[in-house]
Amino acid sequence: MTAHGNHEGRPTLEDVAAFAGVSRSTASRALNDDPNVSARAREAVRAAAADLGYSPNQAARSLVTRRTGAVAVVLSEPEEVLLGDPYRTAVMRAGYQELAATGIQMVLMFCDGRDDLTRTMRFLEGGHVDGALVFAPHQADPLPRALRLLRLPVVFGGPAGGVARGVHVIDFDNESGARLAVKHLVSRGRRRIATVAGPQDQTAAVHRLSGWRKTLADAGLESAGLAEEADFTLDGGREAMDRLLAREPELDAVFVASDVMAAGVLQSLGAAGRRVPSDVAVVGFDDHPALAAAMNPPLTTVHQDPAAQVRQMVATLTSLLAGETLPPRRQVLPVSLTLRESA
């Protein structure tokens, strides 16, 4: 069979679409496993791609023709915070894997403070990348607002700083995760349920604290004096737990807003002679594979999958790069509870 398509003799996405009898955007979505494409269309596109000898990697290449073939992954936090945070490390790894799978080169950028903001914007405006996947968890971060002025397609992982409208966001259901954790503790008969919350300038931490508070209220349980804020670090978690124990020695459970902080909470409880879970039950948030199962005791925690988040971000960005008009919206990914010995 003669090769259809472009001047290089390689079939294009247009050829696959025509062969399958679907639009170019449907063909693009089918090749990117978009759940909104019907099974029949997906099969037709796959069959057409196979018949024409068209590979999904070429799909990515044809999307980035007359482009750079590179996408920036921008992490808007201090470098020392990022490299010590297993969740962010997982995001970086997933970003590399997902982009590489579609033939796109990842450019990793850290943006920390005003000087970095100017440098980051200049780089992104300079035609070096085709789009950006951005993690900007702090509400006062100026980066998301600045990015709206660019013509560059941008998808945010988690809330876009303080920008709520007109942006593509793929987020986790942080409040529901906290609710799952606290409901589980209530169901186990715990009544003095404290929390070590994350920094309240981050939307995810605000939502986790809110889920804890609402679930206690729904159960008719007290929350006053049972919350301490920390900074998503092990030391911060340990010190917050020390403060809670000094103030509320009768507490019998604690919901911790990250697995890293939960490691510090377990240290604090151990030093105070409290047994987990018989004296104090502990539930974390992240379900980091190298961390949660390795704790002593292994940690019951809210499971979220950074790879699923990044996969959805890349799919959205790929559609935008293909010229599809996607209305900006916030997509919320579900979370679940992984039960281990700590609760």
Buried (B, 14 or more C-beta within 10 A) or exposed (E): EEEBBEEEEBBBBBBBBBBBEBEBBBBBBBBBEBEEBEEEBBEBBBEBBEBBEBBBEBBBBBBBEEBBBBBBBBBBBBEEBBEBBBBBBBBBEBBBBBBEEBBBBBBEBBBBEEEBBEEBBEBBEEEEBBBBBBBBBBBEBBBBBBBEEEEBBBBBBBBBBBBEEEBBBBBBBBBBBBBBBBBBBBEEEBBBBBBBBBBEEBBBBBBBBBBBBBBBEEBEBEBEEBBBBBBBBBBBBBBBBBBBBEEBEEBBBBBBBBBBBBBBBBBBBEEBEBEBBEEBBBBBBBBBEEBBEEBEBBBBBBBBBBBBBBBBBBBBBBBBBBEBEBEBEBEBBEBEBBEBBBB
